[in-house]
Amino acid sequence: MANIQSLLIFSFSLPLLTIAFATLSLIFFFVLNQRRNAQHLPLSPPALPIIGHLHYLLKSPIHHTLDRLTTNYGPLLHLRCGSSVRIIAGSADLARELLKNHDAVFTNRPLTSVSRYVSNDRGFVVAPFGPYWLFMKRLYMTELLGSTTVAKLRPVRSAELRSMLRNILDKAQANEEVNLSKEILKLMNNEVTRMAASTASGSETEEVSELVKQFTEIVSSFNLEDYIGICRGMDLQGQGKRMRDVHTRFDRLLEGIMREKEVEKEQDKQREMKDFIDILLDVAANDNAEIKLSRESIKAFIRLLPFGSGMRGCPGITLAMKAVPVAVAALVQCFDWNVNGKVDMAEGIIGIVSMRVHQLILPVVPRLQPFPDIE
């Protein structure tokens, strides 16, 4: 009986001892590797075994955390995010110097676990620096978001702006408050969607906006796979499953829009104004193009709109400089916005951008009497 009890105790203890040994080994190699690399890196705050400095970055908003860290440890520091290292530039001058003198180092973007489901390396945002990326960049700058195309698509933006003003006017006349945050977000989503696919129906535009919202929520959320190597491919948080669902729905929607345009072209139907998908389909059909665009490349183009600096600078700056001032001017010129008390400017991370935690909901009164015709 004693031998059986000893055997049971040993059988139960062996897995625990194995786990304990593996954990201690990981901690040992982490500490050893950290000391080995410390002399080649800037300063950093104290790190934890395995996860490194990830516990700092789980606090929101992240830019406030980084500001505090650079204040305490200097304008240039390094953070160990699980298996990878990040270098943080804490001032505009330092960031400018890094991008000016070492821009080539930052031209490639990491391919995250969820972005593989969307575009692999065919999307402009995550494509590695090389002939394909350079071709895509020129296409963005000269064809899609160049001044000529942006000007030609002005009627699309004007129609969406009029729609927003009409909604606000209806609420003002009914003495209802206006959720300005919601209206502006809807305006931006609709403008981009209609410039990409001007023939999309109202329901398709709404579906695209919803899919974009879900996509940004998944991409911007913390995913253990991107930081802890042994977790890669496990989909412990279910984000891979969610992204596959969004990808399937997005793919089906865009495929339908693209097919409609191809049928129109086969029937020799000419439209005066070409949207982004029209332009990309023309490039894909050009046998003499430098790079042959696939249908997946076109879909990845539409899904991912890039932002950044240096070589990876946002090519949509021309569009933003034309669309944003017009929308702000219309809101200021057409309505009086009544702010009761002080506006709460507390920040939070919504999707992949920093926004106000609380939406801006205001009573509004038309400034112009009679109000101009916006039909």
N, C-alpha and C positions, 0 to 999 in steps of 0.2 A: 504493500500500500504506500509506503514511504517513497519507494522508487517511482511509482506512478505519479505521486504528487510532485516530486522533483522534476520529472519529465514534463509535466504540464506547466510548471512554473518556468522552466527553461524555454519551452515552446512559446509561451506568452511573452517572455522577456526578449527573445531574440529579435522580433521585428522592432521593438522599442529601441533596443541597442543599435540596430542598423540605422534607424531614423536619426537617433542621436549622433551617431558617428558621421552620417552624411551631412547633418546640419553643422556640426563642428568643422568638418572639412571645408564646407562652403564658406563659413566664416573665416577660417584660416586663409584660404586662397583669396578671399575678398580683401582682407587686411594686407596680405602680402602684395597683391597686385596694386592696391591703393598706394602703398608706400613706394613701390617701384616706379609708379607713374607720377607721383606727387611733384618730383623735382622738375618735370617738364610742363606742368600746368600752373595756371594762376591759383590764387588762394581760393578756398572754399569753406563753407560752414561745416560743422561736424556731420558726419554721415553715419547711417545705420547699415549693418550687414545686409547683404542681398539687395535691398531696395535702394540703398544709397541716400539720395536727397529727395526721393519721390514724395515723402511726407510733407515737404515744404510746398510742393506744387499742387497738392490737392486742395489747398486753400483758395478761395475765390474772393476777389478777382486776382489772377496770377500776377498782373503787372504791379500791383501794390506790394505783393510779397517780394518780387524781384527788386523793386525799388528799395525796400528795407534791407535786403541782403547786400545790394551794392553799396548802400550807405555804410553798412557795418564792415564789409570786407573789401571795399575798393571798387572802382568802376569796371574792372575786368575780373571775372571769377569763373570757376568751373563748377558744374553740378553733375553728379553721377546719377543718372536716371536708370536704375537697375543695371542692365548690361551695357548701356551706352553713356557717352559723355557729352554734355552740352557746354558751350562757351557762351557766357553772357556779357554783352557790352552794355554798360549802365549809363551811357551818356550819348547824346546825339553826335558829338564830335568824334568819339571813339568808334561808334558804329559807321560813321561816314569814312573814317580812315580805313577801317577794315574792309569795307565794300570797295573803296577806291584802290587800295593796294593789294588786296587778296580776293578780288571778286571771283576769280576762277575757282577758288577753293569752295565757294558757296553756291556754285551753279547747279549742283545736283541736289535733289530733294529726297529724303528717305521715303521709301515705299511702305506705307503702313499696312497692317493686316486687312483693314476694311477697304482701303483704296484698291487693293488687288482685285476685289470683286467687281469694281466699277470699270477700271480701265487698264489694269495691269500696268504697263509702262507706256501706253499709247495716249494717255491724256496729257495735255500740255503742261499741267501743273506738276506732275511727278515724272514726266519723261526725262531720261538722262540727257545731259548736255551732249550734243552731237549734231549730225546732219538733219535728223528728223526733228529735233527740238528747234533748230535754227529755221528750218522750213516752216514749222508751225508758228514761230514767232513772227516771221515776215508776213505770213498769211493773216495773222491777227492784226498786225500793225497797218498793213496796206489794204487788205480786202474787207475784213470783218469790222474792225473798229477804227479804220482810217477816217479822216475828216469827210471824205466823199460819201462813204456809206452811212455814216452817222447823220449827215445832212439829208440824205435821201429818205432815211427812216424817221425823219422828224414828224410826219403826219401820224405815225403810230404812237409816238410819245405824246403828241398833242391830244390825241383821242383819249388816251388813258388819263392824262391830266384833267381834261374836261369832265371825265367820268368821276374823278375824285372830287372836284369842285362841286359837281351836281349833288353828290351824296352829302357833302358838308352843308350845302345850301338847304337841302331838304330837312336836315336835322335842325339847322338854325331856325327855319321857319316854323318847325314844330316845337321849338323851345327845348330841344334835347341837347345834352352834352355830347361832344365829339371825342372819340378816342383817337387822338391825333397820331399816336404811335402806331396804331393798327392801320390807319389810313395811309400813312407814308410807306409802311412796309408793304402793304398791298399794291400801292402805286409802283414801287421799285420792282416787285416781283412780276407784275403785269407788263411793265414796260420791257423788261429783259425777255420775258417769255414771248411777247408779241413781236419783238425785233428778231428773235431766233426763229419763230414760226408764226408769221403774220396771218396764216390761214387757220390757225387753231381756233376751235370753237370756245365759247365761254366755259363749258364744262371741262374741256381739255386744259384751258388755262388754269382753272382752279385745281385740277388734278396735278398739273406740273408744280404749282406753288406748294401744294401739300407734300409732294414727293421731295421737293427741294428742302422743305422744312425738316422732314424726317431724315434726309440725307445729312444735312448739316448737324443735326442733333447726334447722329451716330458717329460721324467723323470727328466731332469736337469732344466727345465724351472719352473719359479715361479708359484705355484698353490695356490690360495687363500683358497681353501678347506682345505689344510693341516695346516693352521694357524688360521683361524677364524672359530670357531665352528658352528656358525649359518649358514655358507655358505656350510657346508658339505652336499654332495649329490645333490647340485644344478647344478654342472657342468657349472658354469657361463662363463668360458673361453673356453669351448668346448674341453678340453683336454681328458675328459673321452671318448667322441665320437671318437677322433683321435686314442686313445689307443685301443679302441675296434676294430677299423678297422685294425690297425697294428697286434693286437693279432689274429684276424681271418685269415689274410693272412699268418702270421707266423705259425699258427696252421695247416693250410692246407698244407703248404710247408713241415713242419717237419713230418706230418702224412704220406705224400706221400713217403718221404725218409725212414721212419721207416717201412712202409708196404713193400717196395721193399726189404729191408733187411730180413724181416720175410718170404717173398716168397723164397728168396735165401736159407734161412735156411731150409724151408720145402722141398726144392729140393735137400738138402744135398750138396749145393755148399759151399765149404770151401775157405775162403780167408786167405792168409798168414798174413796179417796185419789187426788188429782190430782197428777201430776208437772209439771215445767216445760213439757214439750211439750203436755200437756193444756191447761194454762193459756194458752199461746201460741196454740194452735189455736182456743180459745174466743174469744180477742181478735180473731183474724183473721176469725172468722165473724160478729163483731159489726158490723152495718152502721152503727151509730151511734158507732163508735169514732172518736176524734179523728184517728188515723192508721190507714190501712189497712195491715195487715201482710201482706206477700207470703210465699210459701213460702221464698224466698231469705232474707228477713229473719229468719224463724224459725230457719233453719239457721245463719245467721251469729250469731244470739243464742247458740246452744248451743256453737258453736266457740270463741268468744272470751269469756273471763271477764276483766274489767278490774281493774286495780290502779292506784292513783295517790293523789293528794292534792288538796286544794282541791275545786273543782267536780267534778273528775274522780276524787274519792275513791272507793275501792273500796266498792261497795254490798253486798259479801258479808261485811262485818265482823260482822253479826249471826250469820250462819252460822258463821263462824270462831270466834267467842267461845263458841258452844255446842258445836261439834264437837271442837275441839282440847283443851280441858281434860278432857273426858270420856275421850278416848283416852289422854292422858298419865296420868290418874288410874288407869285400868284397867291400864296397863302397869306402873305402880309398885306398885299394890296387889296384883296377882295374881302377880308374879314377882320373884325376886331376880336382878339382873343383875350378873354377875361381870366386873369390868374388871381385866385383868392389865396392870399398868404404867400408863403415861400415854396418854391418848387423843390421837391425832394430829389436831389441829384445823386442819391446812393447808386453805386454801380454794381453790376453783376454780369456774369458771363452767360449770354443767351446765344446758343448755337456756337458759332466760331468767332463771335465779336463781343466786345464789351459794350453793354447797353445799360440804360437806367433800369433799376430793379422794378420800379413801379411805372406803369404806362401813364402817359400824359393825357389825362381826360379833362377837357375844358369846356365851359360854356362859350358859345360863339355868336356873334351878331354880324350880319352882312354890312360892309362899309359903304357899298355903292347902292344908291337908290335912284332910279330902279336898277336892279342887278342886270349886267349885260347878258345878252343871249349867249349861252354856252352850248347850245345844241349842235 
